[in-house]
């Protein structure tokens, strides 16, 4: 086992023991984690050789020796080198995503296994031991440093669970992209919140629209606004189209007027219209909290007909559906029925007869205090919002209220 801190700065000698320079970096084939090239510096110039041409590596003897016949090449940054991962410049001291632990950490040192001929990246160290090893590298003998570090906090992450964010190219490596997409949106939001602005943009750009929208929904409002401000207008529009209209409206309401207008213009006509209607209401009013994207049952339906309609419903609408509004042919609210009652009732029973006794529905202008009082008094999962004619125009879920309270506290 070898640490990168033990290798950096070692003298590099050719087969005749002439000094060529000092180790500056190791280049790794990121897909396999195998060290591909040794890089050293001399008088400001960088040179490299394939790792297969390294004859000896000894941190204890403080030396790297190249094989006979080795032909060093200047580091040019050409296509082959550009695709490799620089351990010193791109990993050491960088923020990384610990996919297994679902968090963002900083790399203090890197653990390698093997030796001359074959050297592989195994894990990164993020604990105190790695930091101390870096601090003392070159000042004390490697054996003594290892002994000191052995008594300190040892926190390492397997390379298989590491995600590297590359701010320069604003891309995230494929391995990480695939694993990030499988995280719960709340865990993904936590990771995004812990990253810097540029790194956030790199992660968001790596995700598909649906996954990015789910993560954005779970992030705190300040991060939501920063993320939407930092990406292309067209991409922002695509992501917001995947979100419920009320959540998209909340985010656009936190943007500059110019940016908000540009994103709305880039959105599809119907989605943009739904969001514009919600933006016309104050944030803490019923109109500002409600979503205009909801399912409603017709008052002439039976239980079987209602359940059949629910089975064909989009999964996003079903996710938080605990109660179902029932409406007349002219869209006036007739009542609200709990999903649990629908599931336990006989199929021929009219759905209207299962509706709970409804409190007076709220208008779009109802304030947040009135909304809270209604939820507290009647304990519904859903509050219908009607216009001046009694037509159902939106619903407020208890999750919307909790999210608004949490957002205000953050």
Steps between C-alpha positions, in 0.01 A plus 500: 500500500640838395363849564518769236649737759797259526557505124469869415837673505708180479816528283462331162817330373573336167661156473846653538383675822510847345246741647216584260284701737247450782157331489230755421197282434353162409255468210228238534266332257188605688278218371729231646689690769839381369794741505595556135782756512760643737550878472803687633614859497842649439570872463134571433471236225274195532593160357337159525538130425254210505482341844611172346845660453545559876757246626496588872291706740607533864353767731729368777813554288349817355554407136332408170718323242407463134576193288785495250411631158223723631419795275341788696245710317402862568154542654294652223144467626406323176185286453642195678620693805190721511281193550708383796441602858768708672517382862678811631304762306157341468458282809726615784339778706189488281138466604371155416163332525496197727215320325487223760483746791288750302713799593768738377851472648852627424791273404805518730702214351472213252574131559665301220581129477765325295841621396723508193318368195154532649358754743129552565287758679310330782347762729516861610563614857276770646586474871756659729761232430516598135532868585789437742674275250486779240625758749805298603588358156867569422570617855510161675579147387197325341519223762473751786216688330305175459548423868369844601205481260403152624373647827280760331155492345513275194223591256532362149257461212534227241559637152182318388297737717674821398348755266727768357354831397711669234426875505715575195294294259178517704452125458472213739643161426265235361542265796391775735215617278346154505529466879379852577186435296420206731522705820188617679423859392543623860851346520587644161376842613722479811802430280418789268456738795848409631673573168628833377319693228706368210493141628122518544467600140716205394282254692170646375626495140578130538145404600198442281216753527278286724775412750620862509143618565452254786827609663417866448166452675680374813765775513471813715359809320831689483669203331205453264530858379879478463475180298238635260693826460821311418384272218389573145153652467382214278622237748339686790170502309522126431563424870220726628256341256558171685397656833152569637392851393492632858860395567616644168322826585670515841843471338428753226371739765845500659681586175564840350210625293709485182610139560150389600354650184763332282437156652122537463542591134707186447241272663221324314191720460263311733756444776603866484137612522438286810807647669414861403158465661658385826761778490219755500417408863703592810737222610323433831146510365289199405551591134877512548514168685252300294584286201281513192608149399271255679258213451126537561214251480164571339205508737310245286774236521488183704789370706603263218502780245707722728757229570523420129581866431761497776674198349561692181634803684855632466723364777605850610137591578443175687805544724342732759136414435318424826172676424307556179292811421160429343359753253176566312484522119566877522812436716339617825630327811256237628717348773818311583533126549784320675687245290475249786117517481508443126716191541274347766161582342292282265561569133141604418479764776475860368815689585301808604351307792847433644608862519597634840313793644680790341598822672451816299764487223763770485527769237832576325545811713484320836808575711748256649358536852155398374649206313681379813188544712292295256754217494523507880123498555384245243824302456456430128781380275380728225332841488301594190525855364204640304439818304215747560260270315586193710700334221798295614820674384764329713585295805741547791667188637623488857849439355484842332434666835778308677743585219414869524553501879833315462608739226424803716708359787798423275 
